[in-house]
């Protein structure tokens, strides 16, 4: 996620010149206050309930509230490790054009390779995907969209993260979010959702939310114009969800503009017995803002320490060994369960 800019109580413009691998400038400002929480560790940590994975057939026939548990059960640590390794250069990624090491996602080459990895990963799941290339200030951007069509429903939900990093491995910022949308997509495919889900990796987030701006204006705008505003459920975004030094808590940024997503997140947490303690605050600074600016619902899920509390924020040390995989799995389970409640059959979303 980018450094903060334009937030209330912060000087309007603070430009940090950070030359990325593709030669552009990073714009941002001072840290944002993530809010106060006086809850003790004992009250912030909920009991974890064991979730037993069922077969694909069981998942596809699940009915509420079991649909949330079925989605959560499809999230495994092995797949998290594999995708993180490929997206951060810890191991080569096998692409159609050959093996590629994605050591960073700031240069054009690194971001293009990451986009190809995301597209091919979705396609292997049987979910149609595409790379939507765009240009900004003579720089190429690569949004990736995978669309899981609903079985007759007339609404659309977006589940998103950002593709790029600041020229570093970016394990937490935001490969953690990329893994989230990949595994949520895999889990949701088994549930045969009633409504359509768009899984999107936005590029050029770090230089000003450029990819999401282009995407919301073109793709989301076209759906809104064609099908009406009621067809849009909103955007469930994740940005930095893998670091947890002590207790399993998370920040949910809604600013009162999350629509049904806020309720679904809290309902999902209860139904799967999530160990994640959620704190609702007003938090921007990532791609979900573009939905808000368009007057559409959105929410962002962020780890409990907040963006700036991550010790390796925008640093070369943002590598996979810094993440708590058990915590990341719980965050992805919450995301998948929430998505299921919003779009799965007979949930009335």
C-alpha positions as CSV (number, residue, x, y, z in Angstrom):
1,X,0.0,0.0,0.0
2,X,1.2,3.6,-0.6
3,X,2.2,6.1,1.9
4,X,-0.6,8.2,3.2
5,X,-1.6,11.4,1.4
6,X,-4.5,13.8,1.7
7,X,-5.8,12.5,5.1
8,X,-7.6,14.8,7.6
9,X,-5.2,16.4,10.0
10,X,-2.1,15.8,7.8
11,X,-0.4,18.4,5.6
12,X,-2.0,18.3,2.2
13,X,1.0,17.4,0.2
14,X,4.2,15.6,1.3
15,X,6.2,14.2,-1.6
16,X,8.7,11.5,-0.9
17,X,10.9,10.9,-3.9
18,X,11.4,7.1,-4.1
19,X,12.7,6.0,-7.4
20,X,11.1,2.7,-8.3
21,X,12.5,0.0,-10.6
22,X,10.6,1.5,-13.5
23,X,11.7,5.1,-12.8
24,X,8.6,6.7,-11.5
25,X,8.1,8.7,-8.2
26,X,6.3,7.5,-5.1
27,X,4.0,10.0,-3.6
28,X,2.9,9.8,0.0
29,X,2.9,11.4,3.5
30,X,2.8,10.9,7.2
31,X,1.6,7.8,9.0
32,X,-2.1,7.5,9.7
33,X,-3.6,6.9,13.1
34,X,-5.2,3.5,13.1
35,X,-7.3,4.3,16.2
36,X,-7.2,3.4,19.9
37,X,-7.9,-0.1,21.3
38,X,-7.7,-0.8,25.0
39,X,-8.8,-4.4,24.8
40,X,-6.5,-6.8,26.6
41,X,-5.0,-9.8,24.8
42,X,-7.4,-12.1,26.5
43,X,-10.5,-10.3,25.3
44,X,-9.1,-9.7,21.8
45,X,-8.4,-13.3,21.0
46,X,-11.3,-15.5,20.3
47,X,-11.3,-19.3,20.5
48,X,-10.5,-21.1,17.3
49,X,-12.9,-23.7,16.2
50,X,-11.6,-26.6,14.2
51,X,-13.0,-26.6,10.6
52,X,-12.9,-29.9,8.8
53,X,-12.5,-29.8,5.1
54,X,-15.2,-31.6,3.1
55,X,-15.2,-32.8,-0.4
56,X,-15.9,-30.6,-3.4
57,X,-19.3,-32.2,-3.6
58,X,-20.1,-31.3,0.0
59,X,-18.9,-27.8,-0.5
60,X,-21.0,-27.3,-3.6
61,X,-24.2,-28.4,-1.8
62,X,-23.5,-26.4,1.4
63,X,-26.3,-24.2,2.7
64,X,-26.2,-21.3,5.1
65,X,-24.6,-21.1,7.6
66,X,-22.5,-24.1,6.5
67,X,-21.5,-22.2,3.3
68,X,-19.2,-19.9,5.3
69,X,-17.5,-22.9,6.9
70,X,-17.1,-24.7,3.6
71,X,-15.3,-21.7,2.1
72,X,-13.0,-21.4,5.1
73,X,-12.2,-25.1,5.0
74,X,-10.7,-24.8,1.6
75,X,-7.8,-22.6,2.7
76,X,-4.6,-24.5,3.4
77,X,-1.1,-23.4,4.5
78,X,0.7,-25.4,1.9
79,X,-0.9,-23.4,-0.9
80,X,-0.2,-20.1,0.9
81,X,3.5,-21.0,1.2
82,X,3.7,-22.0,-2.5
83,X,2.1,-18.8,-3.9
84,X,4.1,-16.5,-1.5
85,X,7.3,-18.2,-2.6
86,X,6.6,-17.7,-6.3
87,X,5.4,-14.1,-5.9
88,X,8.4,-12.9,-3.9
89,X,11.2,-14.6,-5.8
90,X,11.9,-17.2,-3.1
91,X,11.4,-19.8,-5.8
92,X,11.0,-19.6,-9.6
93,X,7.4,-19.3,-11.0
94,X,6.6,-21.6,-13.8
95,X,4.9,-19.6,-16.5
96,X,3.9,-20.5,-20.1
97,X,7.0,-18.7,-21.4
98,X,9.3,-20.6,-19.0
99,X,10.5,-20.3,-15.4
100,X,10.8,-16.7,-14.0
101,X,12.0,-15.5,-10.7
102,X,9.8,-12.6,-9.5
103,X,12.3,-10.9,-7.1
104,X,10.4,-7.6,-7.1
105,X,7.1,-6.2,-8.4
106,X,8.2,-2.6,-9.1
107,X,9.8,-2.8,-12.5
108,X,7.8,-3.3,-15.7
109,X,9.4,-6.8,-16.0
110,X,8.6,-7.8,-12.4
111,X,5.0,-6.5,-12.6
112,X,4.4,-8.1,-15.9
113,X,5.7,-11.5,-14.7
114,X,3.5,-11.2,-11.5
115,X,0.5,-10.4,-13.7
116,X,1.1,-13.5,-15.8
117,X,1.5,-15.6,-12.7
118,X,-1.8,-14.4,-11.4
119,X,-3.6,-14.9,-14.7
120,X,-2.2,-18.4,-15.2
121,X,-3.0,-19.4,-11.6
122,X,-6.7,-18.4,-12.0
123,X,-6.9,-20.2,-15.3
124,X,-5.5,-23.4,-13.8
125,X,-8.5,-23.2,-11.4
126,X,-10.8,-23.0,-14.3
127,X,-11.7,-19.4,-13.7
128,X,-11.4,-17.2,-16.9
129,X,-8.8,-14.4,-16.4
130,X,-7.3,-11.6,-18.4
131,X,-4.5,-9.0,-18.1
132,X,-5.8,-5.5,-18.9
133,X,-2.8,-3.4,-19.8
134,X,-2.9,0.3,-19.4
135,X,-0.5,3.2,-19.6
136,X,0.3,6.1,-17.2
137,X,3.0,8.6,-17.5
138,X,4.8,6.4,-20.2
139,X,4.7,3.5,-17.7
140,X,2.9,0.3,-18.5
141,X,0.4,-1.1,-15.9
142,X,-1.1,-4.6,-15.7
143,X,-4.4,-5.1,-14.0
144,X,-5.4,-8.7,-13.7
145,X,-9.1,-9.7,-13.6
146,X,-10.6,-13.2,-13.1
147,X,-14.3,-13.5,-13.3
148,X,-16.3,-16.3,-11.6
149,X,-19.7,-15.9,-13.1
150,X,-22.7,-16.5,-10.9
151,X,-25.4,-19.0,-11.5
152,X,-28.3,-16.7,-12.3
153,X,-27.8,-13.9,-9.8
154,X,-27.8,-10.3,-11.0
155,X,-25.2,-8.8,-8.7
156,X,-21.4,-8.3,-8.7
157,X,-18.8,-8.4,-5.9
158,X,-15.2,-7.5,-6.2
159,X,-12.5,-9.2,-4.1
160,X,-9.2,-7.4,-4.6
161,X,-5.6,-6.7,-3.7
162,X,-2.7,-4.8,-5.3
163,X,-0.1,-6.4,-7.6
164,X,2.9,-4.1,-7.3
165,X,5.5,-3.5,-4.7
166,X,8.1,-0.7,-4.3
167,X,10.8,-2.6,-6.0
168,X,11.2,-5.1,-3.1
169,X,9.9,-8.7,-2.6
170,X,6.7,-7.2,-1.0
171,X,5.7,-10.4,0.8
172,X,3.3,-8.6,3.1
173,X,2.7,-5.5,0.9
174,X,0.9,-7.0,-0.9
175,X,1.7,-10.6,-1.9
176,X,-0.3,-11.5,1.2
177,X,-3.3,-9.9,-0.5
178,X,-2.6,-11.6,-3.8
179,X,-2.5,-15.0,-2.2
180,X,-5.8,-14.1,-0.5
181,X,-7.6,-13.5,-3.7
182,X,-6.2,-16.6,-5.3
183,X,-7.2,-18.9,-2.5
184,X,-10.6,-17.2,-2.0
185,X,-11.3,-17.7,-5.7
186,X,-10.4,-21.4,-5.5
187,X,-12.7,-21.9,-2.5
188,X,-15.6,-20.0,-4.0
189,X,-15.5,-21.9,-7.3
190,X,-16.4,-25.1,-5.3
191,X,-19.5,-23.3,-4.0
192,X,-21.0,-22.3,-7.4
193,X,-21.9,-18.8,-6.3
194,X,-25.3,-17.3,-7.2
195,X,-23.8,-13.9,-7.9
196,X,-20.7,-13.0,-10.0
197,X,-17.3,-12.4,-8.3
198,X,-14.5,-10.4,-9.9
199,X,-11.1,-11.2,-8.4
200,X,-8.8,-8.3,-9.3
201,X,-5.1,-7.5,-8.8
202,X,-4.7,-3.7,-9.3
203,X,-1.3,-2.5,-10.6
204,X,0.5,0.8,-9.8
205,X,-1.2,1.1,-6.4
206,X,2.1,2.3,-4.9
207,X,2.3,5.4,-7.1
208,X,-1.2,6.7,-6.5
209,X,-3.9,4.0,-6.9
210,X,-3.6,4.2,-10.6
211,X,-4.7,0.7,-11.6
212,X,-7.8,0.8,-9.5
213,X,-8.7,4.2,-10.8
214,X,-8.6,3.0,-14.4
215,X,-10.4,-0.2,-13.5
216,X,-13.3,1.4,-11.5
217,X,-13.8,4.0,-14.2
218,X,-13.9,1.6,-17.1
219,X,-15.0,-1.9,-15.9
220,X,-17.1,-1.1,-12.8
221,X,-18.5,2.0,-14.5
222,X,-19.6,0.0,-17.5
223,X,-21.4,-2.5,-15.3
224,X,-23.0,0.2,-13.3
225,X,-24.3,2.0,-16.4
226,X,-25.5,-1.2,-18.0
227,X,-27.1,-3.0,-15.0
228,X,-27.7,-0.2,-12.5
229,X,-26.2,0.6,-9.1
230,X,-28.2,-2.1,-7.3
231,X,-26.2,-4.7,-9.2
232,X,-23.0,-3.7,-7.4
233,X,-22.4,-5.3,-3.9
234,X,-19.0,-3.6,-3.5
235,X,-15.3,-4.2,-3.1
236,X,-13.7,-6.4,-0.4
237,X,-10.0,-5.3,-0.5
238,X,-7.0,-6.7,1.4
239,X,-3.7,-4.9,1.8
240,X,-1.0,-6.2,4.2
241,X,-2.7,-9.1,6.0
242,X,0.2,-11.4,6.9
243,X,2.1,-9.9,9.9
244,X,1.1,-10.5,13.4
245,X,3.7,-10.3,16.2
246,X,1.5,-11.2,19.2
247,X,-2.3,-11.5,19.0
248,X,-4.6,-12.3,16.1
249,X,-6.4,-9.0,15.5
250,X,-7.2,-7.0,12.3
251,X,-8.3,-3.6,11.2
252,X,-11.5,-3.3,9.1
253,X,-11.6,0.0,7.3
254,X,-15.1,1.0,6.4
255,X,-15.6,4.7,7.0
256,X,-19.3,4.0,7.1
257,X,-19.2,3.1,3.4
258,X,-19.0,-0.7,3.3
259,X,-22.7,-1.4,2.7
260,X,-23.4,-5.1,3.2
261,X,-19.7,-6.1,3.4
262,X,-19.3,-4.9,7.0
263,X,-22.2,-7.0,8.3
264,X,-21.0,-10.0,6.3
265,X,-17.5,-9.8,7.7
266,X,-18.7,-9.9,11.3
267,X,-21.3,-12.6,10.5
268,X,-18.6,-14.7,8.8
269,X,-16.3,-14.3,11.8
270,X,-19.0,-15.7,14.1
271,X,-20.0,-18.5,11.8
272,X,-16.5,-19.9,11.3
273,X,-15.3,-19.2,14.9
274,X,-12.6,-17.0,13.6
275,X,-9.7,-16.2,16.0
276,X,-9.4,-12.8,14.4
277,X,-10.5,-9.9,16.6
278,X,-11.9,-7.2,14.2
279,X,-11.7,-3.4,15.0
280,X,-13.7,-1.1,12.8
281,X,-12.0,2.2,11.9
282,X,-12.0,4.7,9.1
283,X,-9.1,3.8,7.0
284,X,-8.2,4.7,3.4
285,X,-4.8,4.6,1.7
286,X,-5.5,1.8,-0.7
287,X,-7.4,0.8,-3.8
288,X,-10.8,0.5,-2.1
289,X,-10.9,4.3,-2.0
290,X,-11.7,4.4,-5.7
291,X,-15.1,2.6,-5.0
292,X,-15.8,5.2,-2.3
293,X,-15.0,8.0,-4.6
294,X,-17.5,6.5,-7.1
295,X,-20.1,6.4,-4.4
296,X,-20.0,2.6,-4.1
297,X,-19.5,0.3,-1.1
298,X,-16.1,-1.0,-0.1
299,X,-14.0,-2.1,2.8
300,X,-10.3,-2.9,3.4
301,X,-9.0,-5.7,5.6
302,X,-5.6,-4.9,7.2
303,X,-3.5,-6.7,9.8
304,X,-3.8,-5.5,13.4
305,X,-0.6,-3.4,13.6
306,X,-1.8,-1.2,10.7
307,X,0.2,-0.2,7.6
308,X,2.9,1.7,9.3
309,X,3.3,-0.7,12.2
310,X,4.9,-3.2,10.0
311,X,8.7,-3.1,10.7
312,X,9.7,-3.8,7.1
313,X,7.2,-1.5,5.4
314,X,8.5,-0.7,1.9
315,X,11.9,-2.2,2.9
316,X,14.0,-5.0,1.2
317,X,13.3,-7.1,4.3
318,X,9.6,-7.5,3.4
319,X,10.2,-11.2,2.8
320,X,8.1,-14.3,3.5
321,X,10.0,-15.2,6.7
322,X,8.5,-12.2,8.4
323,X,4.9,-13.4,8.0
324,X,2.9,-15.5,10.4
325,X,1.4,-18.1,8.1
326,X,-1.1,-19.4,10.6
327,X,-2.4,-15.8,11.1
328,X,-2.5,-15.2,7.3
329,X,-4.5,-18.4,6.9
330,X,-7.0,-17.2,9.4
331,X,-7.3,-13.9,7.6
332,X,-7.9,-15.6,4.2
333,X,-10.5,-17.9,5.8
334,X,-12.3,-14.9,7.1
335,X,-12.2,-13.3,3.6
336,X,-13.4,-16.4,1.9
337,X,-16.2,-17.0,4.3
338,X,-17.3,-13.4,3.9
339,X,-17.3,-13.7,0.2
340,X,-19.4,-16.8,0.4
341,X,-22.0,-15.2,2.5
342,X,-22.3,-12.3,0.1
343,X,-22.6,-14.3,-3.1
344,X,-23.4,-18.0,-2.4
345,X,-26.8,-19.5,-3.1
346,X,-29.7,-18.8,-0.9
347,X,-27.9,-16.1,1.1
348,X,-30.2,-13.3,-0.2
349,X,-27.4,-10.9,-1.0
